[in-house]
C-alpha cells in the first residue's frame, strides 16, 4: 500500500509544479527527492512526515519558501536546498536536532540565518557558498559537531564570530573569495583544523 512507501524520487520531473496536499499521509516516507523540479512551494502536510530522513530540493529554481512547521521533521538528517530561491529559513528548523547536513549553496537570495542555530547539535556539514549571507549569528559557534563549513564566494561576508574557536570539531573551513579580512584570534583553538581556504580573500 502507498501508505508504506519508503522512498519517492521525483527528481528531473521538469513539469512538476506542486505536490498533493495530503502528502503527510505517507507516514513511512524516509527519502524524498524533488531536485530539478519546478516545485514552487511545499504543502504544510509535509511537516507530518515524521520518518523523513532525506529531503532533496536541490536545483528547485522556483522554490522560494519553506513551511513554518519544518521543525516537526525531527528525523531529518540531510536537507539540500542548493540553487533554490530560498530567502529565509523558518526559525523552527533549529528544532531539527538530528540534522547532519545542510546545503544552502548557490542560494543567491539567502541573506541571513536563524539566530537559534545552536539547536542543530548534530550538524556536521554546513554549506553556504555563493549565498548573500552578510553575517553569521553567534549561535553558530555552539555547533559542537560541525566539521565542514563552506563560506566560499560569500561576497558580502566581511566578519566571522569572535567565538569561532568554540567549534572544536571543525576540520575544514573554506573562506575563499569572501570579504573576510581578519580572522578571530580564537581560530587558533581549532586543533582539528586541517584545511583553511583563503584564496581570493585579498581581492
C-alpha positions in Angstrom: 0.0 0.0 0.0 1.1 3.6 -0.7 1.0 4.5 2.9 4.0 2.3 3.5 6.0 4.0 0.7 9.6 4.4 1.9 11.3 6.3 -0.9 9.9 8.7 -3.5 12.2 10.0 -6.3 10.7 12.8 -8.5 14.0 14.4 -9.5 14.2 15.8 -13.0 10.4 15.9 -13.3 10.7 19.1 -15.1 6.9 19.7 -15.3 6.2 19.0 -11.6 5.0 22.2 -10.0 3.1 21.1 -6.9 2.6 18.2 -4.6 -0.6 16.7 -3.2 -1.9 18.4 0.0 -2.3 15.1 1.6 1.4 14.2 1.3 1.6 13.9 5.1 -0.3 10.6 4.8 2.9 8.9 3.6 3.9 8.3 7.3 6.7 5.8 6.4 8.4 8.0 3.8 12.2 8.3 4.6 13.6 9.7 1.4 12.0 12.4 -0.8 13.9 13.7 -3.8 12.4 16.7 -5.7 15.6 18.0 -7.2 15.4 19.7 -10.6 11.6 20.0 -10.4 9.5 23.2 -10.8 8.1 23.0 -7.3 7.2 26.5 -6.0 6.1 25.6 -2.5 5.6 22.6 -0.3 2.3 21.6 1.3 2.2 22.1 5.1 1.4 18.4 5.4 5.0 17.6 4.5 5.8 18.5 8.1 3.9 15.4 9.2 6.4 13.1 7.7 7.9 12.0 11.0 10.2 9.3 9.5 11.7 11.5 6.7 15.5 11.3 6.8 16.5 12.9 3.5 14.9 15.8 1.7 16.5 16.9 -1.6 15.3 20.2 -3.0 18.4 21.0 -4.9 18.0 22.9 -8.2 14.4 23.7 -7.4 14.8 27.0 -9.1 11.3 28.3 -8.3 11.2 27.3 -4.6 11.1 30.5 -2.5 9.7 29.4 0.8 9.7 26.5 3.3 6.8 25.6 5.6 6.9 27.3 9.0 6.4 23.9 10.7 9.6 22.4 9.2 10.9 21.8 12.7 8.4 18.9 13.1 10.6 16.8 10.8 12.6 15.6 13.8 14.1 12.6 12.0 15.5 14.7 9.2 19.3 14.0 8.6 20.1 15.8 5.4 18.4 18.8 3.7 19.6 20.1 0.3 18.3 23.5 -0.8 21.1 24.3 -3.2 20.2 26.5 -6.2 16.8 27.4 -4.8 15.3 30.9 -4.3 15.0 30.5 -0.5 15.4 33.9 1.2 14.9 32.8 4.8 14.9 29.6 6.7 12.0 29.2 9.2 13.1 29.5 12.8 11.7 26.1 13.5 14.5 24.5 11.5 16.6 24.9 14.7 14.4 22.2 16.3 15.6 19.5 13.8 18.0 18.2 16.3 19.4 15.3 14.3 20.1 17.3 11.1 23.6 16.3 10.0 24.0 18.1 6.6 22.5 21.4 5.4 23.3 22.5 1.9 22.4 26.1 1.1 25.0 26.6 -1.7 24.1 28.9 -4.6 21.0 30.2 -2.7 21.6 33.6 -4.2 18.8 35.3 -2.3 19.7 33.9 1.1 20.8 36.8 3.3 20.6 35.6 6.9 20.3 32.6 9.1 18.1 31.9 12.1 19.5 33.1 15.4 18.8 29.8 17.2 21.2 27.6 15.2 22.6 26.2 18.3 19.7 23.8 18.4 21.3 21.8 15.5 23.6 19.9 17.7 24.2 17.1 15.2 25.1 19.3 12.3 28.4 18.3 10.7 28.3 19.8 7.3 27.1 23.3 6.5 27.5 24.7 3.0 26.7 28.4 2.5 28.9 29.0 -0.5 27.7 31.6 -3.1 25.0 32.9 -0.8 24.3 36.5 0.1 25.0 36.0 3.8 26.2 39.2 5.4 26.9 38.0 8.9 26.7 34.8 11.0 24.7 34.5 14.2 26.9 34.0 17.3 24.9 30.8 18.0 26.7 29.1 15.1 29.7 28.9 17.4 27.7 26.4 19.6 27.6 23.7 16.8 29.9 21.4 18.6 30.0 18.7 15.9 30.4 21.0 12.9 33.2 19.5 10.8 32.9 21.1 7.4 31.9 24.8 6.9 31.9 26.2 3.4 31.6 30.0 3.1 33.4 30.3 -0.2 32.2 33.1 -2.6 30.1 34.7 0.1 30.9 38.1 -1.4 29.1 40.1 1.3 30.5 38.3 4.3 33.2 40.5 6.0 33.4 39.2 9.5 33.4 35.9 11.5 32.1 35.5 15.0 34.8 36.1 17.7 34.0 32.8 19.4 34.7 30.7 16.3 37.2 28.7 18.3 34.4 27.0 20.1 33.8 24.9 17.0 36.2 22.3 18.4 35.4 19.6 15.8 35.9 21.9 12.8 38.3 20.4 10.3 37.5 22.2 7.0 36.8 25.9 6.7 36.5 27.5 3.3 36.5 31.3 3.2 37.8 31.6 -0.4 36.6 34.7 -2.3 34.7 36.1 0.6 35.3 39.6 2.0 36.9 38.3 5.2 39.9 40.4 6.0 40.6 39.4 9.6 40.4 36.0 11.4 39.3 36.0 15.0 42.1 35.1 17.5 40.1 32.2 18.7 40.7 30.3 15.4 44.0 29.2 16.9 42.0 27.0 19.3 40.7 24.8 16.4 43.1 21.9 17.0 41.4 19.6 14.5 41.5 22.1 11.6 43.4 20.6 8.6 42.1 22.7 5.7 41.6 26.5 5.6 40.7 28.1 2.3 41.6 31.8 1.9 42.1 32.0 -1.9 41.0 35.3 -3.3 40.4 37.0 0.1 42.8 39.8 -0.9 40.6 40.9 -3.9 
